[in-house]
Amino acid sequence: MSERADMAEPRPDELPADGKHEDQTESRHDEDDRLKRDFVSAVLDAVEEGDRELARDLVSPLHPADIADLLELTPSDRRGDVAAALGDLVGAEVLSELNDYVRDDLIGALAPEQVAEFAAELDTDDAVAIIEDMDDADQQAVLDALDPEDRAAIQSALAYPEESAGRLMQRDLVAVPEHMTVGQVIDYLRDNGDLTRDFWEIFVVDEAHKPIGTCQLSWLLTCPRPIAMADLMKREQTLIPVDMDQEEVALRFQKYALISAAVVDKSGRLVGMITVDDIVHIISEEAGEDILRLSGAGEGDINQPILQTVRTRLSWLVVNLGTAILAASVVGLFQETISKYVVLAVLMPIVSGMGGNAGTQTMAVAVRALATNQLTSSNSIRQIIREFRIACANGTMLGILIGIAVGLIYGNPDLGLVIALAMLINNLVAGLAGILVPVTLDRFNIDPAVSSAVFVTTMTDVMGFFSFLGLATIWGL
């Protein structure tokens, strides 16, 4: 693939004070570096009034990422008009920064030749991100419009599994044999205009094109020319298998503080590299996905079509409805006890609710620890014991507080003792469920971020009602 398109010039904080724009808005960004509502409105008004020149003048100083934000903030029914008015300002870099749903909308309105033109300007990983979600027919049309070299690179990337290192990697890199000297490498970089300009280290390979070391640019530029690369390079390096999941790739970058890393195929040959700027996006995406999965909100994208969002959320709400019915059935077992002492119906949601909150806290910590490899088979028993001790401490303190309060308010020490014991029991259940459920699901290769919440909340609701009402029955309240 050809190198990245040139970035737009850094945005000025103030609009040009030429009299033409000063009445639109005083500045484009607020203190949090977000586009101001007045600025977005000014661009939309200019497009609606047919003043494309004004719209382009307003937007032209923006960074591609800011232009992408502008399009995402534009109502979906007006997005096409805004993109058409901005013309070539909505280029390849802007498309690569766009939200997936917004990008799909815009690409759907473009001819395959235009999409191919954008793809050719990007690194392979960004081009694949644009093309991979297209329909097979549209995808093939775009591939046919590319030149053979670019087409082969993208087809090769599409052959790898989604969210793998093969999809994420860039194929444009600098690799040199170990027998070259520092001076020869510098001359090679200067004389070869086809090399990528976006790299931080040089990979040293053997005769079979297998990476045997790396050399940072700073080392290269500060060493005498006669020194051989074999003497300068660092032989220890982190190699990324081409089929590794992108989440695991991100963990390796985080663990070893990598700026870039070589990607190798099954035979160990160098096939690409992954850079830290791509990893930043992956870390953000994976963290957001886990949070949304815990809540059952699906992708949680505000640009997602309404029907798709309803379908995703409704499926989990139906599951939660089933668990609520199960918890209600437990309450039904103690109708006689509740009818004799109605105050139990007032207090029992406190026990189940506090247990649910405690379980959610533990579950969130456990899911994150599993995702970041902090919780493994080596320390799982120790962590389970740790969470049990925390649950004992929290349950005891909460039990004492609620027990004293209920005993004083209702003038019934026995009721205070019952709810205190129920609070302790349910907190213990919550603490154990909060860590055992994610760990167990992870052992069976089931994503704990997706399924843990249903099991944990069900257990805390059922045990909260059962322990409180059961103890009340046994106590003869």
C-alpha positions in Angstrom: 0.0 0.0 0.0 1.1 3.6 -0.5 2.1 5.7 2.5 -0.5 7.6 4.5 -2.1 10.7 3.0 -0.6 13.9 4.3 -2.3 15.0 7.5 -4.1 18.3 7.6 -2.3 21.2 9.1 -2.7 21.6 12.9 -5.9 23.3 13.7 -5.7 26.9 15.0 -7.8 27.5 18.1 -9.4 30.6 16.6 -11.3 31.0 13.4 -9.9 33.4 10.8 -10.7 37.0 11.8 -11.5 38.1 8.3 -15.0 39.3 9.0 -16.5 36.4 7.0 -16.3 33.9 9.7 -16.0 35.8 13.0 -19.8 36.0 13.4 -20.2 32.2 13.1 -18.4 31.2 16.3 -15.4 32.5 18.3 -13.6 29.1 18.4 -14.1 25.6 17.1 -13.2 23.7 20.2 -14.2 23.8 23.9 -11.9 23.3 26.8 -12.2 19.5 26.4 -11.1 19.7 22.8 -14.5 18.9 21.5 -16.2 20.7 18.6 -18.5 23.4 19.9 -22.2 23.2 19.1 -22.1 26.7 17.6 -19.4 25.7 15.2 -21.2 22.5 14.1 -24.4 24.6 13.6 -22.5 27.1 11.6 -21.2 24.4 9.2 -24.6 22.8 8.9 -26.3 26.1 8.2 -23.8 26.9 5.5 -24.5 23.6 3.8 -28.2 24.1 4.1 -28.0 27.5 2.6 -25.9 26.1 -0.3 -22.8 28.1 0.7 -20.3 25.3 0.1 -17.4 27.7 0.0 -18.1 28.9 3.5 -18.6 25.4 4.8 -15.2 24.4 3.3 -13.5 27.5 4.7 -14.8 26.7 8.2 -13.8 23.0 8.1 -10.5 23.1 6.1 -8.2 24.0 9.1 -9.5 20.9 11.1 -7.5 17.8 11.7 -9.0 14.7 9.9 -10.1 13.3 13.3 -12.0 16.5 13.9 -13.7 16.3 10.5 -14.7 12.8 11.4 -16.2 14.1 14.7 -18.1 16.7 12.7 -19.7 14.1 10.5 -20.6 11.9 13.5 -22.2 14.9 15.1 -24.2 15.6 12.0 -27.8 14.1 11.9 -27.8 11.0 9.7 -30.3 12.4 7.2 -28.0 15.4 6.5 -24.6 13.6 6.6 -24.5 12.9 2.9 -25.1 16.6 2.0 -22.4 17.7 4.4 -19.9 15.2 3.0 -20.8 16.3 -0.6 -20.3 19.9 0.3 -16.9 19.3 1.9 -15.7 17.3 -1.1 -12.1 16.2 -1.0 -11.8 17.4 2.7 -13.5 14.1 3.5 -10.5 12.0 2.4 -9.0 8.7 3.3 -7.7 9.8 6.7 -11.2 11.1 7.6 -12.8 7.8 6.6 -10.3 5.8 8.7 -11.2 7.9 11.8 -15.0 7.6 11.4 -17.3 5.5 13.5 -18.0 2.2 11.8 -21.7 2.9 11.2 -21.1 6.4 10.0 -18.4 5.2 7.7 -20.6 2.5 6.3 -23.3 5.1 5.5 -20.8 7.3 3.6 -19.2 4.5 1.8 -22.5 3.2 0.7 -23.0 6.5 -1.2 -19.6 6.3 -3.0 -18.7 4.5 -6.2 -16.3 1.5 -5.9 -13.7 3.5 -7.8 -13.8 6.3 -5.1 -13.6 3.8 -2.3 -10.6 2.1 -4.0 -8.9 5.5 -4.4 -9.3 6.1 -0.6 -8.1 2.6 0.2 -4.9 3.1 -1.9 -3.9 6.1 0.1 -4.0 4.3 3.4 -1.9 1.7 5.2 -3.2 -1.8 4.7 -4.7 -2.1 8.2 -6.8 1.1 7.7 -7.8 0.1 4.2 -9.0 -3.3 5.5 -11.0 -1.5 8.2 -12.9 0.4 5.5 -13.5 -2.6 3.2 -14.0 -5.6 5.5 -17.6 -4.8 6.5 -18.8 -4.2 2.9 -21.1 -6.6 1.1 -19.3 -9.3 -0.8 -20.4 -7.8 -4.2 -19.3 -4.2 -3.2 -16.1 -5.5 -1.6 -15.2 -7.3 -4.8 -16.0 -4.2 -6.9 -13.6 -2.2 -4.8 -10.9 -4.8 -5.0 -11.2 -5.0 -8.8 -10.7 -1.2 -8.9 -7.4 -1.4 -7.0 -4.1 -1.9 -8.7 -2.7 -5.5 -8.4 -0.2 -4.8 -5.6 -2.7 -3.1 -3.3 -5.4 -5.7 -4.1 -3.0 -8.5 -3.2 -2.1 -6.9 0.1 -5.8 -6.3 1.1 -6.9 -9.8 0.0 -4.1 -11.3 2.1 -5.2 -9.3 5.1 -8.9 -10.3 4.6 -7.8 -13.9 4.6 -6.9 -13.7 8.3 -9.6 -14.0 11.1 -11.3 -10.8 12.2 -9.7 -9.0 15.1 -6.4 -10.9 14.6 -2.9 -9.6 14.2 -3.1 -10.3 10.5 -6.0 -7.8 10.1 -4.3 -5.3 12.3 -0.8 -5.3 10.9 0.8 -3.0 8.4 2.7 -4.5 5.5 4.9 -1.4 4.8 8.0 -1.8 7.0 11.8 -1.6 6.7 13.8 -4.8 7.0 17.5 -5.2 6.3 20.0 -8.1 6.4 22.3 -8.4 9.3 25.5 -8.0 7.2 24.7 -4.4 6.2 26.5 -1.6 8.0 25.0 1.4 9.6 26.1 3.6 6.7 24.7 1.2 4.1 21.3 1.2 5.9 21.2 5.0 6.1 22.1 5.3 2.4 19.4 2.7 1.6 16.8 4.6 3.5 17.7 7.9 1.8 17.9 6.5 -1.7 14.8 4.3 -1.7 11.8 6.6 -2.2 9.3 3.7 -2.1 9.9 2.9 1.6 7.3 3.7 4.2 7.9 6.9 6.2 6.0 5.8 9.3 8.3 3.6 11.3 10.3 3.8 14.5 12.5 0.8 14.3 14.2 -1.3 11.6 13.8 -5.1 11.6 16.9 -7.2 10.9 16.2 -10.5 9.1 18.2 -13.5 8.1 18.4 -15.2 4.7 15.0 -16.8 5.2 13.4 -13.4 6.0 12.9 -14.3 9.6 13.4 -11.5 12.1 16.5 -11.9 14.3 16.7 -8.5 15.8 15.5 -4.9 15.8 17.3 -1.5 15.7 15.8 1.8 16.8 16.2 4.8 14.5 18.0 6.7 17.3 20.6 3.9 17.6 21.1 4.0 13.8 21.6 7.8 13.7 24.0 8.0 16.6 26.4 5.2 15.7 29.4 5.3 13.3 28.8 4.2 9.8 31.1 1.2 9.7 29.4 -0.7 12.5 27.5 -3.8 11.3 23.8 -4.1 12.0 24.5 -7.5 13.6 26.6 -5.7 16.3 24.1 -2.9 16.8 20.7 -4.6 16.8 18.9 -5.9 19.9 18.3 -9.6 19.5 15.6 -9.9 22.1 12.3 -9.0 20.6 8.6 -9.6 21.0 7.2 -11.4 17.9 3.5 -11.4 17.2 2.0 -14.5 15.6 -0.2 -13.5 12.6 -3.3 -15.3 14.0 -3.0 -13.9 17.6 -6.2 -12.1 18.8 -5.9 -8.3 18.9 -6.7 -8.2 22.6 -3.7 -10.4 23.4 -1.6 -8.3 21.1 -2.6 -5.2 23.1 -1.6 -6.9 26.3 1.8 -7.7 24.9 2.3 -4.0 23.9 1.2 -2.9 27.4 3.3 -5.5 29.2 6.6 -4.9 27.3 6.1 -1.2 26.6 6.4 -1.7 22.8 6.3 1.0 20.2 6.1 -1.5 17.3 6.5 -5.2 16.9 7.2 -7.7 14.1 4.4 -10.0 12.9 5.4 -13.4 11.8 3.6 -16.2 9.9 3.5 -19.9 11.0 7.0 -20.5 9.4 8.4 -17.5 11.4 8.8 -15.2 8.3 8.4 -11.5 8.8 5.0 -10.5 7.2 4.2 -7.2 8.8 4.4 -4.9 11.8 2.0 -3.5 14.4 2.5 0.0 15.8 1.4 1.5 19.1 -1.1 4.0 17.5 -3.2 1.0 16.3 -3.0 -0.6 19.8 -4.4 2.6 21.5 -7.6 2.1 19.4 -7.7 -1.6 20.3 -7.3 -1.0 24.1 -10.1 1.6 24.0 -12.4 -0.7 21.9 -11.8 -3.8 24.1 -12.3 -1.9 27.3 -15.6 -0.3 26.0 -16.8 -3.7 24.8 -16.3 -5.4 28.1 -18.2 -2.6 30.0 -21.1 -2.7 27.6 -21.3 -6.5 27.6 -21.5 -6.5 31.4 -24.6 -4.3 31.1 -26.1 -6.3 28.2 -26.2 -3.2 26.0 -24.5 -4.9 23.0 -22.1 -2.6 21.1 -23.7 0.5 22.8 -22.9 2.6 19.8 -25.1 5.7 19.5 -24.9 5.5 15.7 -26.2 1.9 15.7 -29.5 1.5 13.9 -32.5 1.7 16.3 -33.9 -1.7 15.4 -30.6 -3.4 15.8 -30.1 -1.8 19.2 -33.6 -2.8 20.3 -33.0 -6.4 19.3 -29.7 -6.6 21.2 -31.0 -5.0 24.4 -34.3 -6.8 24.3 -32.7 -10.3 24.2 -30.9 -9.6 27.5 -33.9 -7.9 29.1 -35.9 -11.1 28.4 -33.2 -13.1 30.1 -33.3 -10.7 33.1 -37.1 -11.1 33.1 -36.6 -14.8 33.6 -34.2 -14.3 36.5 -36.6 -11.9 38.1 -39.4 -14.4 37.9 -37.1 -17.0 39.5 -36.3 -14.6 42.4 -40.0 -13.8 42.8 -40.8 -17.5 43.0 -38.5 -17.7 46.0 -40.4 -14.9 47.7 -43.6 -16.8 46.9 -42.4 -19.7 49.1 -42.6 -17.4 52.1 -46.0 -15.8 51.5 -47.3 -17.0 54.9 -44.3 -15.6 56.8 -44.6 -12.2 55.0 -48.4 -12.1 55.6 -47.8 -12.5 59.3 -45.1 -9.8 59.4 -45.5 -7.4 56.5 -42.4 -5.4 57.4 -40.4 -8.2 55.9 -41.6 -7.2 52.4 -40.3 -3.7 53.1 -36.8 -4.9 54.2 -36.0 -7.8 51.9 -35.1 -5.6 48.8 -32.4 -4.1 50.9 -30.7 -7.5 51.4 -30.9 -8.5 47.7 -30.0 -5.0 46.4 -26.9 -4.7 48.6 -25.8 -8.2 47.6 -26.3 -7.4 43.9 -24.1 -4.2 44.3 -21.4 -6.2 46.1 -21.5 -8.9 43.5 -21.2 -6.4 40.7 -18.1 -4.8 42.3 -16.3 -8.1 42.6 -17.4 -9.2 39.1 -16.1 -6.1 37.5 -12.7 -6.4 39.1 -12.6 -10.1 38.2 -13.5 -9.6 34.5 -11.0 -6.8 34.2 -8.3 -8.9 35.8 -9.1 -11.8 33.4 -9.0 -9.5 30.4 -5.5 -8.1 31.4 -4.1 -11.5 32.5 -3.8 -10.4 36.1 -6.0 -13.3 37.1 -4.8 -16.6 35.9 -4.7 -20.2 37.0 -1.6 -19.5 39.0 -3.3 -17.1 41.4 -7.0 -17.8 41.1 -7.2 -19.7 44.5 -5.5 -16.8 46.2 -7.8 -14.3 44.7 -10.9 -16.3 45.6 -9.7 -16.4 49.2 -9.0 -12.6 49.0 -12.5 -11.8 47.8 -14.0 -14.1 50.4 -12.2 -12.2 53.1 -13.3 -8.8 51.6 -16.9 -10.1 51.5 -16.7 -11.2 55.2 -15.5 -7.8 56.2 -18.0 -5.8 54.2 -20.9 -8.2 55.1 -20.1 -8.0 58.8 -19.9 -4.2 58.8 -23.0 -3.8 56.7 -24.8 -6.4 58.8 -24.0 -4.6 62.0 -25.2 -1.2 60.6 -28.4 -2.4 59.1 -29.1 -4.7 62.1 -28.8 -1.9 64.7 -30.8 0.5 62.5 -33.7 -2.0 61.9 -33.7 -3.1 65.6 -34.0 0.5 66.8 -36.5 1.7 64.1 -38.9 -1.3 64.6 -38.1 -2.0 68.2 -37.4 -5.6 67.4 -33.9 -6.9 68.2 -34.7 -10.3 66.6 -35.6 -8.6 63.3 -32.3 -6.6 63.5 -30.4 -9.9 64.1 -32.1 -11.7 61.2 -31.4 -9.0 58.6 -27.8 -8.6 59.9 -27.2 -12.3 59.4 -29.0 -12.3 56.0 -26.8 -9.3 54.9 -23.6 -11.2 55.9 -24.7 -14.4 54.1 -25.7 -12.6 50.9 -22.5 -10.6 50.8 -20.5 -13.8 51.1 -22.5 -15.3 48.2 -22.0 -12.1 46.2 -18.3 -12.1 46.8 -17.8 -15.7 45.8 -20.2 -15.5 42.9 -18.6 -12.3 41.7 -15.2 -14.1 41.2 -16.2 -17.7 40.7 -18.6 -17.1 37.9 -16.2 -15.1 35.6 -13.3 -17.6 36.4 -15.5 -20.6 35.6 -16.8 -19.1 32.4 -13.3 -18.2 31.4 -12.1 -21.8 32.0 -14.8 -23.0 29.5 -13.7 -20.4 27.0 -16.9 -18.4 27.4 -16.5 -14.6 27.5 -17.1 -13.7 31.2 -18.0 -10.1 30.2 -21.0 -11.3 28.3 -22.6 -13.9 30.7 -21.3 -13.1 34.2 -23.8 -10.4 35.1 -26.9 -12.7 34.6 -25.6 -15.5 36.8 -24.2 -13.2 39.6 -27.4 -11.0 39.9 -29.6 -14.1 39.9 -27.6 -15.7 42.7 -27.6 -12.6 44.8 -31.3 -12.0 44.3 -32.3 -15.6 45.1 -30.0 -15.9 48.1 -30.9 -12.5 49.4 -34.6 -13.3 49.5 -34.0 -16.9 50.6 -31.6 -16.1 53.5 -33.7 -13.2 54.9 -37.1 -14.8 54.6 -35.7 -18.2 55.6 -34.1 -16.9 58.7 -37.2 -14.9 59.5 -39.3 -18.1 59.3 -36.8 -20.1 61.4 -36.7 -17.3 64.0 -40.5 -17.3 64.2 -40.9 -13.7 63.2 
